[in-house]
Amino acid sequence: MNSLIICLNAIFPIFFIIAAGYAAKRAGILRETEVPRMNAVAFKVFMPAMCLYNVYHSELSAALRPKLFVFTFLGILLVFGAALLFAVKCVKDRSRRSVVAQGLYRSNYLIVGVPFVSGLVGEGNLGAAAVMGALVAPMFNVLAVILLESYNGTKTNKKKLLLNIAKNPLILGSFAGLVLLLLGVTLPSPLEIAIRDMSRTASPLLLFLLGAFFHFGDARQHWRELAAVTLGRLVVIPAVMLTLAVALGFRGSDLATLVAVFASSTAVASFTMAEQMGGDAKLAGNIVVMTSACASFTLFAWSLVLKLLALI
């Protein structure tokens, strides 16, 4: 019963905040045209503050876990390769292949993952989860650019791509936290409180905006792709990767972090990138909506199973 309560407390607050964002849009409190700008502010201001604060308040041994990061890095590459192979073999429309592959490999870790891990293992164990964002964010972005540009006929600007990775706000926030942690710097109390409050705002704000982003349009023409991506993203990929993780000895907050990386819904950013780079934007949007809606139940199921097995 205790495991059930812990899992409910980790998953359903996320679902309710997303639902609140959708309700606010439907009620006219928040206009859809306002969401992109607010999303940009959240990613460039509040999320870096969260990364900085969580790393700064972590034990160094808890924040830097080479085995966990190597597994995640190789795991994302494995999933990306499998997703691309599936898309090439099973999706006839070229404009949809890149979208399907991206929908399969690219998880919504930055928005859903951190609050999920916090709910499962507590705020005091978020060091590795926070630093993980600095690994998965550039990986997801680089792979998405390579994937989408391979289907639109344009050449990748490598210098611009590398510069954008280096300027990524999440990487900068995590790096700043690591520098402060390594140097043993103590922030002035007023500044630390301000960063703490901003960090606590980040996840609820992004979840709320995710709800406001939702579009429940007609998805009949995409039902095959939607079914395949939803099943793969939320069931097949987690089953394979989490089984490997358990076999390799990952437990506790490390395993919870891997659940967030490999079992969460498709990233909202996948829609924007598809729209800007010639992919099927309508399909990409429907994938985000469908996997986000279903993830409330599948994430709960995965976390409950692992809790009952005393692995988290």
PyMOL commands that set and color helices and strands:
alter all, ss='L'
color gray80, all
select helices_A, chain A and resi 2-26+32-56+60-63+66-90+94-105+109-121+123-125+127-149+158-166+169-183+189-213+220-247+252-263+269-276+281-308
alter helices_A, ss='H'
color red, helices_A
deselect
rebuild
show_as cartoon
